Every structure is written in C-alpha cells, then in structure tokens.
Amino acid sequence: MRTIVDTGTYGEYLHYGMPLALVTVVGMDGNVNVSTNTSIAPLPGDKQRVALGVLKENYTDELLNQNGEFVINIIPPELRSAAQQCGTLSGRRVDKLEVCNLSTLPARFVKPPLIKECPLNIECRVVGIHDLGELNLWIADILAVEVADLWSNGRGGVDLETFDPLFYTFGYTMTRGPLVGAGGL
Ligand SMILES: Cc1cc2nc3c(=O)[nH]c(=O)nc-3n(C[C@H](O)[C@H](O)[C@H](O)COP(=O)(O)O)c2cc1C
C-alpha cells in the first residue's frame, strides 16, 4: 500500500534531503542580503548551471531583479541558528549579517560576497528567469566554486571525509552519514 503524503503549505514536506544554503545577493546601492534557501538544483551539461527557487515576496527576489548575481554558501552544522534566522527574518527590516554575526569575503566574479563561515561557496550569474507565479526560478551560470581549507582535499576538490553540510529533510535538519560509494553508485 502507498499513502499520499501531505506536503505542507510551503512544500516543506517535499524536501527529501537538500543541502541548506545561505544565499547572498546585493542591491543596486550595494546593500547585501542573505537568506536561507533549500530549493537549489545543479543542472548537468557542458555549461555548469544551477536553478534557484525564490519566492517573489522575499527581499532576495527583489535584489536579484536589481543585480542578477548570487552566491550559494553551503551551511555547516554550527550555523544552524543562523540558517533559522536568515530563513525567518527579512532583509527589508533587519541586517541579517549583523544579527547572525556573519562575516563576508569578496567574491572573485560577482558582487555579492561569500559568507566566510560557510566553507563552500558557489558564485553564480543569472542567465534566465522562469516566472512560476508566486515563485521565480532563477537559472544561473556557475562562475566559481570555492572551498575553504576545512573542507578542501588540497587537490582542488572537496574532502568527502570532512565535508559536513546541513540537510533540510521533511521539515527537519540533519547532518550526513558515512560515505558509501563513488561515482554516484
Ligand atoms: C529551512 C528553510 C528553507 C527555505 N528555503 C527557501 C527557498 O528555497 N526559497 C525561498 O524563497 N525561501 C526559502 N526559505 C524562506 C526564506 O529564507 C525566508 O522567507 C526569508 O525570511 C527571506 O528573507 P528575505 O526577505 O531577506 O529575502 C526557507 C526558509 C527556511 C527556514
């Protein structure tokens, strides 16, 4: 027997284990905003791309319309409370970098900064938008992926022993289990 699952008002019960990210964006006047996002899909192909789902009511979406660049900052377990605050407060009312005590580093190719406390950062530039009603799906080229020493394998890759992102799973947050295979198998 299969039972129909109630996916919740915001589809929170749709998320079967997605990495949590702090997405940084910047407005025309240089104001930086950060928000929690778990609707991120890397897209395969010759060109490295990513799709980011952002609710139109969010300040993040407004700033993406002003400057079509963003950085995906993958969240380590220590930043769970920052993820919660950046996912509930709006940058229209508060400076979340200050509230959450987050620091920034300049990005190489885009205006929004990297979050220093997040060891994996993906610089993105928008190449298309799909208007999905209450949501915009931002399609972006990946310009750079940067890893801090903490999660680096020292050979231009991510060390899968130390890589420890937070996952958003059926409305809850979890960390990873052991490595069980390679090459997707
Ligand atoms: C765990 C979690 C995941 C979230 N994922 C998304 C998401 O994928 N897309 C989105 O638009 N908002 C998402 N949100 C909600 C935004 O982070 C939230 O509305 C935030 O306050 C928006 O801030 P802003 O107005 O400064 O952009 C998420 C929140 C949490 C707590």
The ligand as an SDF file (V2000), in Angstrom:
LIG
                    3D

 31 33  0  0  0  0  0  0  0  0999 V2000
   14.9430   25.7070    6.0450 C   0  0  0  0  0  0  0  0  0  0  0  0
   14.4500   26.8410    5.1830 C   0  0  0  0  0  0  0  0  0  0  0  0
   14.4630   26.7240    3.8110 C   0  0  0  0  0  0  0  0  0  0  0  0
   13.9940   27.7690    2.9920 C   0  0  0  0  0  0  0  0  0  0  0  0
   14.0280   27.6290    1.6470 N   0  0  0  0  0  0  0  0  0  0  0  0
   13.5760   28.6430    0.8600 C   0  0  0  0  0  0  0  0  0  0  0  0
   13.6080   28.5190   -0.5550 C   0  0  0  0  0  0  0  0  0  0  0  0
   14.0490   27.5100   -1.0850 O   0  0  0  0  0  0  0  0  0  0  0  0
   13.1470   29.5530   -1.2950 N   0  0  0  0  0  0  0  0  0  0  0  0
   12.6380   30.6970   -0.7290 C   0  0  0  0  0  0  0  0  0  0  0  0
   12.2510   31.6220   -1.4560 O   0  0  0  0  0  0  0  0  0  0  0  0
   12.5870   30.8340    0.6110 N   0  0  0  0  0  0  0  0  0  0  0  0
   13.0500   29.8340    1.4150 C   0  0  0  0  0  0  0  0  0  0  0  0
   13.0010   29.9580    2.7610 N   0  0  0  0  0  0  0  0  0  0  0  0
   12.3610   31.1390    3.3420 C   0  0  0  0  0  0  0  0  0  0  0  0
   13.2320   32.3950    3.2840 C   0  0  0  0  0  0  0  0  0  0  0  0
   14.5530   32.1270    3.7140 O   0  0  0  0  0  0  0  0  0  0  0  0
   12.5930   33.4500    4.2000 C   0  0  0  0  0  0  0  0  0  0  0  0
   11.3260   33.7920    3.6660 O   0  0  0  0  0  0  0  0  0  0  0  0
   13.4570   34.6700    4.4240 C   0  0  0  0  0  0  0  0  0  0  0  0
   12.9140   35.3840    5.5120 O   0  0  0  0  0  0  0  0  0  0  0  0
   13.5350   35.5600    3.2020 C   0  0  0  0  0  0  0  0  0  0  0  0
   14.3570   36.6310    3.5290 O   0  0  0  0  0  0  0  0  0  0  0  0
   14.4680   37.9360    2.6350 P   0  0  0  0  0  0  0  0  0  0  0  0
   13.1080   38.6310    2.6750 O   0  0  0  0  0  0  0  0  0  0  0  0
   15.5260   38.7420    3.3240 O   0  0  0  0  0  0  0  0  0  0  0  0
   14.8340   37.5090    1.2760 O   0  0  0  0  0  0  0  0  0  0  0  0
   13.4940   28.9460    3.5910 C   0  0  0  0  0  0  0  0  0  0  0  0
   13.4920   29.0660    4.9820 C   0  0  0  0  0  0  0  0  0  0  0  0
   13.9740   28.0240    5.7770 C   0  0  0  0  0  0  0  0  0  0  0  0
   13.9690   28.1810    7.2780 C   0  0  0  0  0  0  0  0  0  0  0  0
  1  2  1  0
  2  3  1  0
  2 30  2  0
  3  4  2  0
  4  5  1  0
  4 28  1  0
  5  6  2  0
  6  7  1  0
  6 13  1  0
  7  8  2  0
  7  9  1  0
  9 10  1  0
 10 11  2  0
 10 12  1  0
 12 13  2  0
 13 14  1  0
 14 15  1  0
 14 28  1  0
 15 16  1  0
 16 17  1  0
 16 18  1  0
 18 19  1  0
 18 20  1  0
 20 21  1  0
 20 22  1  0
 22 23  1  0
 23 24  1  0
 24 25  2  0
 24 26  1  0
 24 27  1  0
 28 29  2  0
 29 30  1  0
 30 31  1  0
M  END
$$$$
